[in-house]
């Protein structure tokens, strides 16, 4: 199915805006190859910031958990080692991409120079009939079960990986000649959603 290894990433954070001081509280990544998850890394993160009460209510991540977590420098370096040269994918990827770049700046690491793939954008083009593309709704419609608690990084990364594997399988079923890799997924993301199906047919030679 997937002809190339991909890393699926999810951050939990103190808010929505890294440029206004929001930071990461948790990260999880899983590596998918072929038709399966083959490796995982997850950690809470101590960025030396306060966790707002509404974030604790939403994610279950408390101040005490973050205070006892490894420092952000160690976690980000471990994350970079896990990713290596692999393409990175996230759901609503611009959110995670902004936080990734900000945390790299905070500790003096160069951010990856390649754009993240986005499962939300891909799903809009592969499943135009769906009414919602939230991670929870996609998992329900594609029958991808959550392993763990929603809005925690490990569970969200796992279910995103499941969505991507299902999406890749459906693409391969519809268009057997396609090579499902990061280059193809990036190309699909750039297609206008309304014409994606027709463009995929042409790309597959159908």
N, C-alpha and C positions, 0 to 999 in steps of 0.2 A: 504494500500500500504506500506508505511514506518511503520514498527512496533516499531520504536524507535525515540525519539526526536533527531534531529540533529541541530547544529548551523552552519550556512553558514557565512563566514567572508570574508571581502575584505578590504585591505589597499590601500590608495593612499600615495605616498612617494615622497621624493625629488630626488630620483635616484634609482639605482639598487643594491647598495652595502652598507649594514649597517655597515660592518666592515671598510669601508672607510668614515664613517661619515654621510651617508644618514639616514634620519629619516622619520617617518610617518607624514603626513599632515592631514589625514582623515581616519576614520574607520567606517565601517557599519557591523552590524550582523543582521541576521534574524533567527528565530527559525522555523523549519518546523516539523510538526507532521502529520502523516497520509497522507493526500493529500493536505495540505495547509500550508501557512505561518501563524503563530499564534502570533508572537511577533517580535518587531524590536527595534534596538538601533543604532543611528548614531550620529557622532560628528566630526567636525573639531578638529584639535589637534595643540596646541602650544608647540613645542619642543625647542623653542629658536634658530631656525636655519633659514637661508635664503632659500627662494623658488626660484630656478633657473628660468629664463625667459622661457626656453623651457618646463618646467613643467607647468607653468601657461598657455602656449599656448596649451599644450596637455590636461590638466585637467580642466582649468578654475579657479583653486585655486590660489588666489593671496596672496602676502605677507600681505596685510592688513587683509584679511580673517583669516589667520593663527595667526597673532599677536593678534587678538581679540578673539581667540578661548580659550577654557578651557585648563589648563596645562596638560601635558602628564600624570602626576601622577594621576590626577583625572579621566582622560578618561580611562587609563589602568585599574584602580581599578573598574570602572563601567563596563568595558568590562569583566573583570574576574568574576564579580558578575553575569552578564548576562549569561556567558557560564556555570558557575557552574561545574557540573560533566559531562556535555553533550559532546559527540564527536563533533569535529570541522572539517568542510570541507571547502576547498577553491579551486578556479580554478588555476592550476599551483601552487599547495599548497606549494612547497618548498620556493617560493618567500615570501609568507605571513608568513610562519613558521619562516624564518630567521629574519624577522622584528619583529615578536611577541617576539621571544627569546631575541633579542637585546633590545627592549624597556623594557622588564621585568628586564634585567640586569641593565639598566640605572637607574631604580628607586628602585632596591633592592627587586623585587618580584620574587619568584620562577616561572620559566616557566612551563607550563603544561608538564607532563612527558609522554604524549601520542602523537603519530604522527598524523598529520592532514590527513584526507582523501582528495583525489584529484579528482575533477570532470574531469580534463583533462585526467588523466590516466584511469579513469573509462570509459570515452567516447571512448577512443581508443580501448577498449576491447569489449564494447557493440555495437559500431557502426564502425566496421572495414572498412566499405565501404566509409566512409567520407574521403575527401581529406585534410581537415583542421580541427583542433580541437581548434582553437582560440575561445574565448567566443562569439565574434560577429558572426562567421560562424556557431557555434553550435546553437546559438539562431535562426539564420535564417533557418537552415535545420530542426530544431525541432519545428519551429514556436512558439518560446517563445519570446514574445515582450518585448522590453525594456520599463520600466516605469521610465522616467527621462532621464538624460544625460549620455551617455557612458563615461567611464573613470572617473566617480564620484563613490565614494564607495557605496552609497545607491543603485544606479541603477545597478551597477555591482553585488552586493550581491543579489539583487532581481532576476536578470536574471540568476545568477548561481543557485539559489534556484529553479527557474523554470526548468532549465536544469536537475537538480537532480531529481525533482519530475517526469519529463517526463521519465528520464532514469529508475527510479524505477518502473514506470507504465509499461514501455516496458518489463522490466525484469519479472515482475509479469505476464504479458500477455503471454510471451514466456514460462515461467516456473512457473505455479501456485503454485507448492509445496514449492517454496523457501520462506524463511522468510527474508524479505528485511530489514536488520539492519546493524549497523556499522561493525559488525564482518564479515558479508558476503561481504560488500563493500570493506573492507580491504583485504579480500581473493581474490576478483576479481582483485584488483590492482596488486597483486603479480603474477597473472597468465601471462605467455607469451602471448602477444597479438595474435599471430598466432594460438594458440590453445585454446583461452579463450572460444569460442563457444562450442567446444567439451567438455571442462572441465565442463562448466555450465550444459550441458546436462547430464553428468554423475552425477554431484552434485545433480541435480534435480530428478535423478532416471529415466531419459528418455532414 
